Amino acid sequence: MNKFSIIVISLALSACTNSPDFQAGVYSKGERIMLNGVIDYEKQNYLNAQQKFYRALLLYQSVDDSEGTLLARINLVEALLATHKFEFAEQQLIIVKQLILKREIKKSLKFKVNLLEVKVLYQKQHYHEALDIVESLLIPENNKRIDLLAIAAKLEVLISVETEQQWLNQFRAALLQEGMGQSKFHINLKRIDAVIATQNKQFQQALELLHESLVFYKKQANRRAIAACLEEIAEISLKQNKQVQALEYFNRALAVRAWLKDQYHIDKIQKTILQIKL
């Protein structure tokens, strides 16, 4: 049996899934295109990934392969979200949800679709709705529980600093229980704590946490996360009335977003820069 990867479909999760058995050449071609799309995505070449997933989608549709079509659409949604093409991503997600209603699919795949919906809601800043979905997935035996707790904790603090923060407390406890060294989960916690510190106007503490996170992401060459940290540092600098420092970090973030061809964030940063008065 041949296999291809399915892209990350959550704020913090990565996973793989098996493809159907392929025999005819057209299926093998579809699989190769899909795999090349996944490679482009992992290299953060999101526009190339979108093109390949769309080509794979057309190929699978041409032979009425429903499973291949579903997986291609899921990957296409993820790649579209990476460049903040919300409208197109939502259109594809609606089709994905319609497809899974019409057929029996593995629990793992349905789980991934649910997480993809969380990601769409998160990017639209519909935090309450996203948290509702995450909570429904948080069952004790779920082997992705710590990932889900990380997502729930971040959503929780974005909703309001005045909440009881039950998911944040559970996330902290899970990290202590796992006894991990420096990991993506510890960095997730630093980013969450930076949000809380910013909400409490503890700007220096927030900056220290973000700079520590930035060091980690640079080692991973995670450009989207690098840009996000730079933008968050710039926003805090503005709150401190440090316009020159804010401009420096916004321009650094702009260079990263330009490499990613992320026009949504490029426009957003440029608009903010124009509004800064020195």
The 8 nearest C-alpha neighbors of each residue, nearest first, counted from 0:
[[1, 20, 2, 21, 19, 18, 17, 22],
 [2, 0, 20, 18, 21, 3, 19, 17],
 [1, 3, 17, 18, 0, 4, 16, 19],
 [4, 2, 34, 18, 17, 30, 5, 16],
 [3, 5, 15, 16, 6, 34, 37, 2],
 [4, 6, 15, 16, 74, 14, 3, 7],
 [5, 7, 74, 8, 4, 37, 13, 14],
 [6, 8, 13, 12, 9, 14, 5, 77],
 [9, 7, 115, 114, 111, 6, 77, 12],
 [10, 8, 114, 12, 11, 118, 115, 7],
 [9, 11, 118, 12, 150, 8, 114, 7],
 [10, 12, 9, 146, 13, 150, 149, 7],
 [13, 11, 9, 7, 10, 146, 8, 14],
 [12, 14, 7, 6, 8, 11, 15, 9],
 [15, 13, 7, 5, 12, 16, 6, 4],
 [16, 14, 4, 5, 17, 13, 6, 3],
 [17, 15, 5, 4, 18, 14, 3, 2],
 [16, 18, 2, 3, 19, 15, 4, 1],
 [17, 19, 2, 3, 20, 16, 1, 67],
 [18, 20, 21, 17, 66, 67, 0, 1],
 [21, 19, 0, 1, 18, 22, 2, 26],
 [22, 20, 26, 23, 19, 27, 1, 0],
 [21, 23, 24, 26, 20, 27, 25, 0],
 [22, 24, 26, 25, 21, 27, 28, 20],
 [25, 23, 27, 26, 28, 22, 21, 29],
 [24, 26, 28, 27, 23, 29, 58, 62],
 [27, 25, 29, 28, 24, 23, 21, 30],
 [28, 26, 30, 24, 29, 25, 31, 21],
 [27, 29, 25, 31, 26, 30, 24, 32],
 [30, 28, 55, 26, 32, 27, 31, 58],
 [29, 31, 27, 33, 28, 32, 34, 26],
 [32, 30, 28, 34, 33, 29, 35, 27],
 [31, 33, 35, 29, 30, 34, 51, 55],
 [34, 32, 36, 30, 31, 35, 52, 55],
 [33, 35, 37, 31, 36, 32, 3, 30],
 [36, 34, 38, 32, 37, 33, 31, 39],
 [37, 35, 48, 33, 39, 51, 34, 38],
 [36, 38, 40, 34, 35, 39, 41, 33],
 [37, 39, 35, 41, 36, 40, 42, 34],
 [40, 38, 44, 42, 36, 48, 37, 41],
 [41, 39, 43, 37, 42, 45, 38, 48],
 [40, 42, 38, 43, 39, 37, 44, 6],
 [41, 43, 39, 40, 44, 38, 45, 37],
 [44, 42, 40, 41, 45, 39, 259, 222],
 [45, 43, 39, 40, 42, 47, 46, 48],
 [44, 46, 48, 40, 43, 47, 78, 49],
 [47, 45, 49, 48, 44, 50, 78, 260],
 [48, 46, 50, 49, 45, 44, 51, 39],
 [47, 49, 36, 45, 51, 39, 46, 40],
 [48, 50, 46, 52, 47, 51, 78, 75],
 [51, 49, 47, 53, 48, 52, 54, 46],
 [50, 52, 54, 36, 48, 53, 49, 32],
 [51, 53, 55, 49, 54, 75, 50, 71],
 [52, 54, 56, 50, 51, 55, 49, 57],
 [55, 53, 51, 57, 56, 52, 50, 58],
 [56, 54, 29, 52, 58, 53, 57, 33],
 [55, 57, 53, 71, 59, 68, 54, 58],
 [58, 56, 60, 54, 55, 59, 61, 53],
 [57, 59, 55, 61, 60, 56, 29, 54],
 [60, 58, 64, 56, 68, 61, 57, 62],
 [59, 61, 63, 57, 58, 62, 64, 68],
 [60, 62, 58, 59, 63, 57, 64, 56],
 [63, 61, 60, 64, 59, 58, 25, 26],
 [62, 64, 60, 61, 65, 59, 68, 58],
 [65, 63, 59, 62, 67, 66, 60, 68],
 [64, 66, 68, 67, 63, 69, 60, 59],
 [67, 65, 69, 68, 64, 70, 19, 18],
 [66, 68, 70, 69, 64, 65, 59, 71],
 [67, 69, 65, 71, 56, 59, 66, 70],
 [70, 68, 66, 72, 67, 71, 65, 73],
 [69, 71, 73, 67, 72, 68, 66, 74],
 [72, 70, 68, 56, 74, 73, 69, 52],
 [71, 73, 75, 69, 70, 74, 76, 68],
 [74, 72, 70, 76, 75, 71, 69, 77],
 [75, 73, 77, 71, 72, 76, 6, 78],
 [74, 76, 72, 78, 77, 73, 52, 49],
 [77, 75, 88, 79, 73, 74, 78, 91],
 [78, 76, 74, 80, 75, 79, 8, 81],
 [77, 79, 81, 75, 80, 76, 49, 45],
 [80, 78, 76, 84, 81, 77, 82, 88],
 [81, 79, 83, 77, 82, 78, 84, 76],
 [80, 82, 78, 79, 83, 77, 45, 84],
 [81, 83, 261, 80, 79, 84, 45, 78],
 [84, 82, 80, 85, 81, 263, 79, 261],
 [85, 83, 79, 80, 82, 86, 87, 88],
 [84, 86, 88, 83, 87, 89, 80, 79],
 [85, 87, 89, 88, 84, 90, 83, 91],
 [88, 86, 90, 89, 85, 84, 91, 79],
 [89, 87, 76, 85, 91, 90, 86, 79],
 [88, 90, 92, 86, 91, 87, 85, 93],
 [91, 89, 87, 93, 88, 92, 86, 94],
 [90, 92, 94, 88, 89, 93, 76, 95],
 [91, 93, 95, 89, 94, 90, 88, 96],
 [94, 92, 96, 90, 91, 95, 89, 97],
 [93, 95, 97, 91, 92, 96, 98, 90],
 [96, 94, 92, 98, 97, 93, 91, 99],
 [97, 95, 93, 99, 98, 94, 92, 100],
 [96, 98, 94, 100, 95, 99, 93, 101],
 [99, 97, 95, 101, 96, 100, 94, 102],
 [98, 100, 96, 101, 102, 97, 95, 104],
 [101, 99, 97, 98, 102, 96, 103, 95],
 [100, 102, 99, 98, 97, 103, 96, 104],
 [103, 101, 99, 100, 104, 98, 97, 65],
 [102, 104, 105, 99, 101, 100, 106, 109],
 [103, 105, 102, 106, 108, 99, 109, 107],
 [104, 106, 108, 107, 109, 103, 110, 99],
 [107, 105, 109, 108, 110, 104, 111, 103],
 [108, 106, 110, 105, 109, 111, 104, 16],
 [107, 109, 111, 110, 105, 106, 112, 104],
 [108, 110, 112, 106, 111, 107, 113, 105],
 [111, 109, 107, 113, 108, 112, 106, 114],
 [112, 110, 108, 114, 113, 109, 8, 115],
 [111, 113, 115, 109, 114, 110, 116, 108],
 [114, 112, 110, 116, 111, 115, 109, 117],
 [115, 113, 117, 111, 9, 116, 112, 8],
 [114, 116, 8, 112, 118, 117, 113, 9],
 [115, 117, 119, 113, 114, 118, 120, 112],
 [118, 116, 129, 114, 120, 115, 119, 121],
 [117, 119, 121, 115, 116, 120, 9, 122],
 [120, 118, 116, 122, 121, 117, 123, 115],
 [119, 121, 125, 123, 117, 118, 122, 129],
 [122, 120, 124, 118, 123, 119, 126, 125],
 [121, 123, 124, 119, 120, 118, 125, 83],
 [122, 124, 120, 121, 125, 119, 85, 126],
 [125, 123, 121, 122, 126, 120, 127, 119],
 [126, 124, 120, 123, 121, 128, 127, 129],
 [125, 127, 129, 124, 128, 121, 154, 130],
 [128, 126, 130, 129, 125, 131, 158, 154],
 [129, 127, 131, 130, 126, 125, 132, 120],
 [128, 130, 117, 126, 132, 131, 127, 120],
 [129, 131, 133, 127, 132, 128, 151, 134],
 [132, 130, 128, 134, 129, 133, 127, 135],
 [133, 131, 135, 129, 130, 134, 136, 128],
 [134, 132, 130, 136, 135, 131, 151, 137],
 [135, 133, 137, 131, 136, 132, 130, 151],
 [134, 136, 132, 133, 137, 131, 138, 130],
 [137, 135, 133, 134, 138, 132, 147, 141],
 [138, 136, 134, 135, 144, 133, 139, 147],
 [137, 139, 141, 140, 136, 144, 135, 134],
 [140, 138, 141, 137, 144, 142, 136, 143],
 [141, 139, 138, 142, 144, 137, 143, 136],
 [140, 142, 144, 143, 138, 139, 137, 136],
 [143, 141, 144, 140, 145, 139, 146, 138],
 [144, 142, 141, 146, 145, 147, 12, 140],
 [143, 145, 147, 141, 146, 142, 148, 137],
 [144, 146, 148, 147, 143, 149, 173, 170],
 [147, 145, 149, 143, 144, 148, 11, 12],
 [146, 148, 144, 150, 149, 145, 151, 143],
 [147, 149, 145, 151, 170, 150, 146, 152],
 [150, 148, 146, 152, 147, 151, 170, 145],
 [149, 151, 147, 153, 148, 152, 154, 10],
 [150, 152, 148, 154, 153, 149, 166, 155],
 [153, 151, 167, 166, 155, 149, 150, 154],
 [154, 152, 150, 155, 156, 151, 191, 157],
 [155, 153, 157, 151, 152, 156, 126, 130],
 [154, 156, 152, 158, 153, 157, 151, 164],
 [157, 155, 158, 159, 160, 153, 154, 152],
 [156, 158, 154, 155, 159, 153, 126, 160],
 [157, 159, 155, 156, 154, 126, 127, 160],
 [160, 158, 161, 156, 157, 162, 155, 198],
 [159, 161, 156, 162, 195, 198, 158, 157],
 [160, 162, 159, 163, 164, 156, 158, 155],
 [161, 163, 164, 160, 159, 155, 156, 158],
 [164, 162, 165, 161, 160, 166, 167, 168],
 [165, 163, 167, 162, 166, 168, 155, 156],
 [164, 166, 168, 167, 163, 169, 152, 162],
 [167, 165, 152, 169, 168, 164, 151, 170],
 [166, 168, 152, 170, 164, 169, 165, 171],
 [167, 169, 171, 165, 166, 170, 172, 164],
 [168, 170, 166, 172, 167, 171, 173, 165],
 [169, 171, 167, 173, 148, 172, 168, 166],
 [172, 170, 168, 174, 169, 173, 167, 175],
 [171, 173, 169, 175, 170, 174, 176, 168],
 [174, 172, 176, 170, 175, 171, 169, 177],
 [175, 173, 177, 171, 176, 172, 178, 170],
 [176, 174, 172, 178, 173, 177, 171, 179],
 [175, 177, 173, 178, 174, 172, 179, 171],
 [176, 178, 174, 179, 175, 173, 172, 180],
 [177, 179, 175, 176, 174, 180, 173, 181],
 [180, 178, 177, 181, 182, 174, 175, 176],
 [179, 181, 182, 178, 185, 177, 174, 184],
 [180, 182, 185, 179, 183, 186, 184, 215],
 [183, 181, 184, 185, 180, 186, 179, 187],
 [182, 184, 186, 185, 187, 181, 215, 11],
 [185, 183, 187, 182, 186, 188, 149, 174],
 [186, 184, 188, 182, 187, 183, 181, 189],
 [185, 187, 189, 183, 188, 184, 212, 190],
 [188, 186, 184, 190, 185, 189, 183, 191],
 [187, 189, 191, 185, 186, 190, 192, 184],
 [188, 190, 186, 192, 191, 187, 208, 193],
 [191, 189, 193, 187, 188, 192, 186, 209],
 [192, 190, 188, 194, 193, 189, 153, 187],
 [191, 193, 195, 189, 194, 190, 188, 196],
 [192, 194, 205, 190, 196, 191, 195, 208],
 [195, 193, 191, 197, 192, 196, 198, 190],
 [194, 196, 192, 198, 193, 197, 199, 191],
 [195, 197, 201, 193, 199, 205, 198, 194],
 [198, 196, 200, 194, 199, 195, 202, 201],
 [197, 199, 195, 196, 200, 194, 160, 201],
 [198, 200, 196, 197, 201, 195, 202, 160],
 [201, 199, 197, 202, 198, 196, 195, 203],
 [202, 200, 196, 199, 197, 204, 203, 205],
 [201, 203, 205, 200, 204, 197, 206, 196],
 [204, 202, 206, 205, 201, 207, 196, 200],
 [203, 205, 207, 206, 202, 201, 208, 196],
 [204, 206, 193, 202, 208, 196, 203, 207],
 [207, 205, 209, 203, 208, 204, 210, 202],
 [206, 208, 204, 210, 209, 205, 203, 211],
 [209, 207, 211, 205, 206, 210, 189, 193],
 [208, 210, 212, 206, 211, 207, 213, 228],
 [209, 211, 213, 207, 212, 208, 206, 214],
 [212, 210, 208, 214, 209, 213, 207, 215],
 [213, 211, 209, 215, 210, 214, 186, 208],
 [212, 214, 210, 216, 215, 211, 225, 209],
 [213, 215, 217, 211, 212, 216, 210, 218],
 [216, 214, 212, 218, 213, 217, 219, 211],
 [217, 215, 219, 213, 221, 218, 214, 225],
 [218, 216, 220, 214, 219, 215, 213, 221],
 [217, 219, 215, 216, 220, 214, 221, 213],
 [218, 220, 216, 221, 217, 215, 222, 214],
 [221, 219, 217, 218, 222, 216, 225, 215],
 [222, 220, 219, 216, 224, 223, 225, 217],
 [223, 221, 225, 224, 220, 226, 255, 216],
 [222, 224, 226, 225, 221, 227, 256, 255],
 [223, 225, 227, 222, 226, 221, 228, 216],
 [226, 224, 222, 228, 223, 227, 216, 213],
 [227, 225, 252, 229, 223, 224, 228, 255],
 [226, 228, 224, 230, 225, 229, 231, 223],
 [229, 227, 231, 225, 230, 226, 232, 213],
 [230, 228, 226, 232, 227, 231, 252, 248],
 [229, 231, 233, 227, 228, 232, 249, 252],
 [230, 232, 228, 234, 233, 229, 227, 235],
 [233, 231, 229, 235, 230, 234, 228, 236],
 [232, 234, 245, 236, 230, 248, 231, 235],
 [235, 233, 231, 237, 236, 232, 230, 238],
 [234, 236, 238, 232, 237, 233, 231, 239],
 [237, 235, 233, 239, 241, 245, 234, 238],
 [236, 238, 240, 234, 239, 235, 241, 242],
 [237, 239, 235, 236, 240, 234, 241, 202],
 [238, 240, 236, 237, 241, 235, 202, 242],
 [241, 239, 237, 238, 242, 236, 245, 235],
 [242, 240, 236, 239, 244, 237, 243, 245],
 [241, 243, 245, 244, 240, 237, 246, 277],
 [244, 242, 246, 245, 241, 247, 277, 236],
 [243, 245, 247, 246, 242, 241, 236, 248],
 [246, 244, 233, 242, 236, 248, 243, 247],
 [247, 245, 249, 243, 244, 248, 250, 242],
 [246, 248, 244, 250, 245, 249, 251, 243],
 [249, 247, 251, 233, 245, 250, 246, 229],
 [248, 250, 252, 246, 251, 247, 230, 233],
 [251, 249, 253, 247, 252, 248, 246, 254],
 [250, 252, 248, 254, 253, 249, 247, 255],
 [251, 253, 226, 249, 255, 250, 254, 229],
 [252, 254, 250, 256, 251, 255, 257, 249],
 [255, 253, 257, 251, 252, 256, 250, 258],
 [256, 254, 258, 252, 257, 253, 226, 259],
 [255, 257, 259, 253, 261, 258, 254, 260],
 [256, 258, 260, 254, 259, 255, 253, 261],
 [257, 259, 255, 256, 260, 254, 261, 253],
 [258, 260, 256, 261, 257, 255, 43, 44],
 [261, 259, 257, 258, 262, 256, 82, 46],
 [262, 260, 82, 259, 256, 263, 264, 265],
 [261, 263, 265, 264, 260, 266, 82, 257],
 [264, 262, 266, 261, 265, 83, 267, 82],
 [263, 265, 267, 266, 262, 261, 268, 256],
 [264, 266, 262, 268, 267, 263, 253, 256],
 [267, 265, 269, 264, 263, 268, 262, 270],
 [266, 268, 264, 270, 265, 269, 263, 271],
 [269, 267, 271, 265, 270, 266, 264, 272],
 [268, 270, 272, 266, 271, 267, 265, 273],
 [269, 271, 267, 273, 268, 272, 266, 274],
 [272, 270, 268, 274, 269, 273, 267, 275],
 [273, 271, 269, 275, 274, 270, 268, 246],
 [272, 274, 270, 271, 275, 269, 276, 268],
 [275, 273, 271, 272, 276, 270, 269, 277],
 [276, 274, 272, 273, 277, 271, 242, 246],
 [275, 277, 274, 242, 273, 272, 243, 240],
 [276, 242, 275, 243, 241, 246, 274, 240]]
